[in-house]
Amino acid sequence: MGGRSIKDNFKWRFGDPARIKIEYAKDKMSPSEDAYRSEQISKAYAGVLKGILGREPTQEEILGNKVIDC
């Protein structure tokens, strides 16, 4: 068998436990800046899921309504 499993590949890339840290701004933002940041975070999250899954994630997977098995 060639290559790593998706789960092993994720652990290899990000560590176990994962070394992913998200920091949020501490200052108040305008509503338009908040909307823009939310959109960018959503796109980044979907992009990470796409990279992990190797395909476009479904809306249900993005929203967390469906369990993603690795």
N, C-alpha and C positions, 0 to 999 in steps of 0.2 A: 504494500500500500504506500502511496506517495503523499508527502505533505502532512501537515498537522490538521487536527480537527479544528473546527471553528472555536470551540471552547479553549483548546490549548493555545491557539494562535492569539486569542484575546489575552490570556494570561501572560504569554510571552511578550506581547506588545505593552501591556499596561500594568503588569505585575499581579501578584495575588497576595493580599487584596489589591484591587486596582488602585493605581497612583493617579487618580484623576481628581483634581480639585477645582471647584468652581467658586469664584469670589464675586460677590455682588457689590455694586456701588453703594457707598455709605451716604452720599449726598442725595438730596431730593432732586428729582428730574422733572422736566416739564412733561405734560401728558404726551406730546408728540415724540419726545425723545424716549419715553418709556415704551410707547407703542413700537417705535423703530427697534429698540433693543430686544423687545419680546419677539419680534419677527425674526431678528437675526439669530437669537438663541434657538428659536424653533427650527430654523433652517439648519443650524449647526447640529442640533440634536438629530434631525432626520438624516443629515449627511453621515453622522457617526453610525447610526443604525444601518444605513445603506452599506457602509464600509464593512461592518461586522457581518451583516447578512449576505453580502455579495449580490444584493438585488434591492429594488426599491421597496421600502417598508410600506405596508398598508396603513390606511388611516387609523384602523383599530389598533395596530401595533404602536403607532406614533402616540396615540392618546393613552396608551397603557391599558386598553380594554381587552387586549388579547395577550396571553402569555407568549413570550418569545423563547423558544427552546433552542439552546446552542448545542 
